[in-house]
Amino acid sequence: MMNAINIILDYKKRFETKYTAVPYRSGFDKDLLQHYFMEQGYAVCFTTFSEIDFRDEKLKGKVFLYSSSEDQDGFYKTYIEDMVLGLKLAGAIVVPDYIYLKAHNNKLFMEILRDTMGHESVKNIKSRYFGTLEDLQRSEDALNNLNCVIKPAMGAMSKGVSRGASFHEIYDHSKTISRAPFHVGEIKDWLRKFKHKGYIVDSKYRKKFIVQNMVEGLDGDWKILIYGDKYYPLNRKNRENDFRASGGGRLSYVKELPEGLLSFAKTVYESFNVPNLSIDVAFDGSGYYLIEFQALYFGTYTIEKSEFYFMRRDNEWGICEERSILEREYARSISAFVSKLPLE
């Protein structure tokens, strides 16, 4: 009997994201997924989140693939998080693990994963985590006169990312990105301090954010997609008169790579227990820095437009000149990952 993999579709009956999807933003081609998983020896069963019955004892030991969401305000993503964690609690095997869903579009938790799980080589960027502007104020002495990057916890394409060379600049940028939406309760809460002596009003700046050390001397970075043992690098130059590369559109596929780039990427990949990974890597001429990473629902432009990829064979990196099919590489990397799991 052929092994089965369950793929959970979202409410639009989509799975994952695909740059060249037709219709627009329709995700992976489900027919191709079935075909390529069949080639790997797995039957695909499509389902939706709303169809899951957590009282079904047959969930235990079943493999579920799922995707994330970048919906406005993240309402639907919180639903996905609830359902995926529920599957894990029911004994199902969710791929990737729930913690990587938690880290998707959540730079703060991403940095927590770096600090708690990553290899020592990826810890040359150090982040401080803040839930309110008041939390930041308590760190003035530690952050003063440091050149830092300030990032909102949520967002993509470098939106809201800024730099500060003094605590005053860090504070101003953090104040902008941490402001919570106004609500009438703010007025009521403000009035409480006149009624109750010593009462401290709630913070108006409650959007979580991070402050991390700035990597100097960069003219861009590398976006690298990893599907199992295949590596797809894309060079991204910084925007004009800006320190940010993401979202700038200055992209190029390069075959002559800086020495050690792919080996660093491999170390990063092996630090996290995932089948595929998207990483942003910076190189300052002497060392490599992991800027960000995602294990699901990441952009696929890099793999879909590349005419080559790299693989490591006999302790050497070699280039393979061919176009890749997204669904095939996804099925291949997932199958290789699942085959190593202790399935019941």
C-alpha positions in Angstrom: 0.0 0.0 0.0 1.4 3.4 -1.0 2.2 5.9 1.8 -0.1 8.9 2.0 0.6 12.5 2.5 -2.2 14.9 3.5 -2.1 18.4 2.0 -4.2 21.0 3.7 -5.7 23.7 1.4 -6.7 27.1 2.5 -10.3 28.5 2.3 -9.6 29.5 -1.4 -8.5 25.9 -2.1 -4.9 27.0 -2.5 -1.7 25.5 -1.3 1.5 27.5 -0.8 2.6 30.4 -3.0 3.9 30.3 -6.6 5.4 33.3 -8.5 4.1 32.1 -11.9 0.8 30.7 -10.7 -2.1 30.7 -13.1 -4.6 32.1 -12.1 -2.8 34.8 -10.3 -2.0 33.9 -6.7 -3.5 30.5 -7.0 -0.6 28.6 -5.4 1.0 25.3 -6.5 -0.4 23.3 -9.3 -2.3 20.6 -7.5 -2.2 18.1 -10.4 1.5 18.5 -10.6 1.9 18.0 -6.9 -0.1 14.7 -7.1 2.0 13.6 -10.1 5.4 14.3 -8.6 4.5 12.9 -5.1 3.3 9.7 -6.9 6.7 9.5 -8.6 8.2 9.6 -5.1 5.9 6.8 -3.9 3.4 8.9 -2.0 -0.4 9.3 -2.6 -1.7 12.8 -2.0 -4.9 13.4 -0.1 -6.2 17.0 -0.3 -8.3 18.4 2.6 -9.1 21.7 4.2 -8.6 23.0 7.7 -12.3 23.1 8.4 -12.6 19.4 7.7 -10.3 18.4 10.4 -11.9 16.5 13.3 -9.6 16.5 16.3 -11.6 13.7 18.0 -10.5 11.4 15.1 -8.0 9.0 16.6 -6.7 8.2 13.1 -5.0 11.6 13.0 -2.1 10.2 15.1 0.9 9.4 13.0 -0.5 10.9 9.8 1.6 13.4 7.8 0.1 16.8 7.1 1.6 19.5 4.8 0.2 22.9 5.3 0.8 26.5 4.3 0.6 29.9 5.9 -1.1 33.1 5.1 -0.2 36.8 4.8 -3.7 38.1 5.1 -4.4 41.6 6.4 -3.9 41.8 10.1 -3.1 38.1 10.3 -6.5 37.0 11.3 -6.6 33.9 9.1 -3.0 33.1 10.0 -3.9 32.8 13.7 -6.6 30.3 12.7 -4.0 28.3 10.8 -1.7 28.4 13.8 -4.5 27.1 16.0 -5.3 24.2 13.6 -1.7 23.2 13.0 -0.9 23.2 16.8 -4.1 21.2 17.3 -2.9 18.6 14.8 0.4 18.3 16.6 -1.3 17.8 19.9 -3.5 15.1 18.3 -0.4 13.2 17.4 -0.2 14.1 13.7 3.1 14.9 12.0 3.0 18.4 10.7 5.6 19.5 8.1 7.3 21.8 8.8 7.0 21.8 12.6 4.6 24.3 14.2 7.5 26.5 15.4 8.3 27.4 11.8 4.7 28.5 11.2 5.0 30.6 14.3 8.1 32.2 12.8 6.6 32.9 9.4 6.1 36.7 9.0 7.1 37.0 12.6 10.7 38.4 12.8 10.7 38.4 16.6 10.0 34.7 16.9 12.4 34.0 14.0 15.2 35.6 16.1 14.2 33.5 19.1 14.7 30.4 16.9 18.1 31.7 15.8 19.1 32.1 19.5 17.7 28.8 20.7 18.3 26.4 17.8 20.7 27.9 15.3 24.3 26.9 14.8 26.9 29.2 16.5 27.9 30.5 13.1 24.5 32.2 12.6 24.6 34.0 16.0 26.8 36.8 14.9 23.6 38.9 14.6 22.1 39.5 18.1 18.6 40.8 18.6 16.8 42.4 21.5 13.1 41.7 21.7 10.6 44.4 22.8 6.8 44.2 23.3 6.3 47.9 24.1 8.2 51.2 23.7 8.4 51.2 27.5 10.5 48.0 27.3 12.9 49.7 25.0 13.3 52.7 27.3 14.8 50.4 30.0 17.5 49.4 27.6 18.8 52.9 26.8 22.2 52.4 28.4 22.8 49.2 26.4 21.8 50.6 23.1 23.2 54.1 23.2 25.9 54.9 20.6 25.3 51.6 18.8 24.6 51.3 15.1 21.4 49.2 15.0 18.7 48.0 12.7 15.1 48.3 13.9 12.5 45.9 12.5 8.8 45.5 13.1 7.9 41.9 14.0 5.5 41.7 11.1 6.0 42.6 7.4 8.0 41.7 4.3 10.0 43.5 1.6 11.9 45.5 4.3 8.8 47.5 5.1 9.2 49.5 8.3 12.9 48.5 8.6 15.2 51.4 9.5 18.6 52.1 11.1 19.6 54.1 14.1 23.1 55.2 15.3 22.0 56.5 18.7 19.3 55.7 21.2 17.4 58.8 20.2 17.2 57.5 16.6 16.4 54.0 17.7 13.6 55.3 20.0 12.0 57.5 17.2 12.0 54.6 14.7 10.6 52.2 17.3 7.9 54.6 18.3 6.7 54.8 14.7 6.5 51.0 14.1 5.2 50.1 17.6 2.1 52.4 17.7 -1.0 50.3 18.2 -4.2 51.3 16.4 -6.2 53.9 18.4 -9.3 52.7 20.2 -11.8 54.5 22.5 -10.5 52.5 25.4 -7.4 54.6 25.4 -9.3 57.6 26.6 -11.0 55.6 29.4 -7.7 54.2 30.5 -6.1 57.7 30.5 -8.8 58.9 32.8 -8.2 56.1 35.3 -4.9 57.7 36.4 -7.0 60.7 37.8 -9.4 58.3 39.6 -6.8 55.8 40.9 -3.7 57.2 42.5 -0.5 55.5 41.2 -2.3 53.9 38.3 -0.1 53.3 35.2 -1.9 53.7 31.9 -1.6 51.0 29.2 1.0 51.5 26.6 -0.1 52.9 23.3 3.0 51.4 21.7 2.4 47.6 21.9 3.3 46.3 18.5 6.3 44.1 19.1 9.6 44.8 17.4 13.3 43.9 17.5 16.6 45.9 17.5 19.7 44.1 16.3 23.3 45.0 15.5 24.0 46.6 12.1 26.2 44.7 9.7 28.4 47.4 8.1 29.8 47.6 4.6 27.2 45.7 2.7 26.2 46.5 -0.9 23.5 43.8 -1.0 22.8 40.3 0.0 22.0 36.8 -1.3 18.6 35.1 -1.4 19.1 31.4 -1.4 16.3 28.8 -1.7 17.1 25.3 -0.5 15.1 22.3 -1.6 16.7 19.2 -0.1 20.2 19.0 -1.6 19.6 21.7 -4.3 20.6 25.3 -3.7 19.3 28.3 -5.7 21.2 31.6 -5.1 20.1 35.0 -6.2 22.1 38.2 -5.7 20.3 41.3 -4.6 21.9 44.7 -4.6 20.9 47.4 -2.2 18.4 50.0 -3.2 19.8 53.3 -4.4 21.1 55.3 -1.4 19.7 52.7 1.0 21.0 49.9 3.2 18.2 47.5 2.3 18.2 44.9 -0.5 14.9 43.2 -0.1 12.2 44.6 -2.3 14.6 46.7 -4.3 14.3 44.7 -7.5 18.1 44.8 -8.4 18.4 41.0 -8.9 20.9 38.9 -10.8 21.7 35.2 -11.1 25.4 34.6 -10.5 27.4 31.4 -11.1 30.7 32.7 -9.6 29.9 32.8 -5.9 31.9 34.1 -2.9 33.9 31.3 -1.4 32.1 29.7 1.4 28.7 31.1 0.7 27.0 27.8 -0.1 28.8 26.0 2.7 27.4 28.6 5.1 24.0 28.1 3.6 24.3 24.4 4.1 25.2 24.9 7.8 22.1 27.1 8.2 19.9 24.6 6.5 21.2 21.8 8.7 20.6 23.9 11.8 16.9 23.7 11.3 14.9 20.5 10.9 13.0 21.4 7.7 12.7 20.0 4.2 13.1 23.4 2.4 14.2 26.8 3.4 14.6 30.4 2.2 17.4 32.4 3.6 18.8 35.9 3.2 22.6 35.9 3.7 24.9 38.9 3.8 28.7 38.9 3.2 30.9 41.8 4.4 34.0 40.5 2.7 35.2 38.4 5.6 32.2 36.8 7.2 28.6 35.6 6.5 25.5 36.7 8.3 22.1 35.1 8.3 19.7 38.0 8.0 16.4 36.2 7.9 14.9 32.8 7.0 11.5 31.2 6.3 10.6 27.6 6.1 7.2 27.9 4.4 5.1 30.3 2.3 8.2 32.0 0.9 8.6 33.6 -2.5 9.5 31.2 -5.4 10.9 33.7 -7.9 14.4 32.5 -7.3 13.8 28.9 -8.2 11.3 29.4 -10.9 13.5 31.9 -12.9 16.8 30.3 -12.3 18.5 28.3 -15.1 20.8 26.5 -12.8 21.3 25.3 -9.2 24.1 24.0 -7.1 24.6 20.6 -5.4 27.4 19.3 -3.2 28.9 16.0 -4.4 32.1 14.4 -3.1 32.8 17.4 -0.8 32.7 19.8 -3.7 30.0 22.2 -5.0 29.0 21.7 -8.6 26.6 23.6 -10.8 23.8 21.9 -12.7 22.6 23.7 -15.8 18.8 23.1 -16.0 15.5 24.7 -15.2 13.6 23.4 -12.2 9.9 22.6 -11.8 8.8 24.0 -8.5 6.3 21.3 -7.7 8.8 18.5 -8.5 11.5 20.0 -6.3 9.0 20.5 -3.5 7.7 16.9 -3.7 11.3 15.6 -3.9 12.5 17.5 -0.9 9.4 16.7 1.2 9.5 13.0 0.3 13.2 12.8 1.3 12.4 14.5 4.6 9.4 12.4 5.4 11.2 9.2 4.6 13.5 9.9 7.5 10.8 10.6 10.1 9.9 7.9 12.7 6.4 7.2 11.2 4.1 4.7 12.9 
